[in-house]
Amino acid sequence: MQRFHPASPLLLVLALAACGPTAPPVSTPPPPPLRPAAPALGLDRVMGQTAPTLTTLFGPAALDIREGSGRKLQYRSPACVLDTYLYPPAGGGEPKVTWIDTRTPTGADFDRASCIASLARTAEPVRPPRTAPAAGRLGRQRR
């Protein structure tokens, strides 16, 4: 005679459950596509620009050096120093910025876009603070 074990039905149910249909796999959404690297913000404000455009953006250059057909314009702020190098295009024409260097006033490396932003902010005209008109003396009126 075979003995009936109380756990036998439970084992049978578990074994059959393993053979049954399975839930569809949980799919995770694919990672967002990588964006192509955008040019560093602010560099496009300087690269390819002419000396008059730089003067409009930053004010007069602190240093203006000409050597052959090349020109170096330097702009300074308390945070950084920007050297712009201008050369005429191959077909001729007005020299344009083809290279820039940035550094702190002590000579350490400085982020180019941050330096451009710093210089552009310092070149903006300072607006005088708004003041309220002086209040007249209260209680005394001219007749």
Contacts in CASP RR format, 6 or more apart in sequence:
PFRMAT RR
TARGET T0000
AUTHOR 0000-0000-0000
METHOD contacts of the structure
MODEL  1
MQRFHPASPLLLVLALAACGPTAPPVSTPPPPPLRPAAPALGLDRVMGQT
APTLTTLFGPAALDIREGSGRKLQYRSPACVLDTYLYPPAGGGEPKVTWI
DTRTPTGADFDRASCIASLARTAEPVRPPRTAPAAGRLGRQRR
40 112 0 8 1.000
40 113 0 8 1.000
41 113 0 8 1.000
41 117 0 8 1.000
42 113 0 8 1.000
42 116 0 8 1.000
42 117 0 8 1.000
43 100 0 8 1.000
43 112 0 8 1.000
43 113 0 8 1.000
43 116 0 8 1.000
45 57 0 8 1.000
45 116 0 8 1.000
45 120 0 8 1.000
46 54 0 8 1.000
46 57 0 8 1.000
46 82 0 8 1.000
46 84 0 8 1.000
46 97 0 8 1.000
46 100 0 8 1.000
46 116 0 8 1.000
47 97 0 8 1.000
47 98 0 8 1.000
47 100 0 8 1.000
48 96 0 8 1.000
48 97 0 8 1.000
48 98 0 8 1.000
49 57 0 8 1.000
49 96 0 8 1.000
49 97 0 8 1.000
50 86 0 8 1.000
50 94 0 8 1.000
50 95 0 8 1.000
50 96 0 8 1.000
50 97 0 8 1.000
51 71 0 8 1.000
51 73 0 8 1.000
51 86 0 8 1.000
51 94 0 8 1.000
51 95 0 8 1.000
54 61 0 8 1.000
54 73 0 8 1.000
54 75 0 8 1.000
54 84 0 8 1.000
54 97 0 8 1.000
55 61 0 8 1.000
57 119 0 8 1.000
57 120 0 8 1.000
57 123 0 8 1.000
58 75 0 8 1.000
58 82 0 8 1.000
58 119 0 8 1.000
58 120 0 8 1.000
58 123 0 8 1.000
59 75 0 8 1.000
59 123 0 8 1.000
61 73 0 8 1.000
61 74 0 8 1.000
61 75 0 8 1.000
62 74 0 8 1.000
62 75 0 8 1.000
62 76 0 8 1.000
63 72 0 8 1.000
63 73 0 8 1.000
63 74 0 8 1.000
64 71 0 8 1.000
64 72 0 8 1.000
64 73 0 8 1.000
64 74 0 8 1.000
65 71 0 8 1.000
65 72 0 8 1.000
65 74 0 8 1.000
66 72 0 8 1.000
69 87 0 8 1.000
69 88 0 8 1.000
69 95 0 8 1.000
70 85 0 8 1.000
70 86 0 8 1.000
70 87 0 8 1.000
70 88 0 8 1.000
70 95 0 8 1.000
71 85 0 8 1.000
71 86 0 8 1.000
71 87 0 8 1.000
71 95 0 8 1.000
72 83 0 8 1.000
72 84 0 8 1.000
72 85 0 8 1.000
72 86 0 8 1.000
73 83 0 8 1.000
73 84 0 8 1.000
73 86 0 8 1.000
74 81 0 8 1.000
74 82 0 8 1.000
74 83 0 8 1.000
74 84 0 8 1.000
75 81 0 8 1.000
75 82 0 8 1.000
75 84 0 8 1.000
75 119 0 8 1.000
76 82 0 8 1.000
76 105 0 8 1.000
76 119 0 8 1.000
77 115 0 8 1.000
77 118 0 8 1.000
77 119 0 8 1.000
77 122 0 8 1.000
78 105 0 8 1.000
78 122 0 8 1.000
79 104 0 8 1.000
79 110 0 8 1.000
79 114 0 8 1.000
79 115 0 8 1.000
79 118 0 8 1.000
80 102 0 8 1.000
80 103 0 8 1.000
80 104 0 8 1.000
80 105 0 8 1.000
80 110 0 8 1.000
80 114 0 8 1.000
80 115 0 8 1.000
80 118 0 8 1.000
80 119 0 8 1.000
81 102 0 8 1.000
81 103 0 8 1.000
81 104 0 8 1.000
81 105 0 8 1.000
81 107 0 8 1.000
81 110 0 8 1.000
81 115 0 8 1.000
82 100 0 8 1.000
82 101 0 8 1.000
82 102 0 8 1.000
82 115 0 8 1.000
82 116 0 8 1.000
82 119 0 8 1.000
83 100 0 8 1.000
83 101 0 8 1.000
83 102 0 8 1.000
84 97 0 8 1.000
84 99 0 8 1.000
84 100 0 8 1.000
85 97 0 8 1.000
85 98 0 8 1.000
85 99 0 8 1.000
85 100 0 8 1.000
85 101 0 8 1.000
86 95 0 8 1.000
86 96 0 8 1.000
86 97 0 8 1.000
86 98 0 8 1.000
87 95 0 8 1.000
87 96 0 8 1.000
87 98 0 8 1.000
88 94 0 8 1.000
88 95 0 8 1.000
88 96 0 8 1.000
89 96 0 8 1.000
100 112 0 8 1.000
102 109 0 8 1.000
102 110 0 8 1.000
102 111 0 8 1.000
102 112 0 8 1.000
102 115 0 8 1.000
102 116 0 8 1.000
103 109 0 8 1.000
103 110 0 8 1.000
104 110 0 8 1.000
END
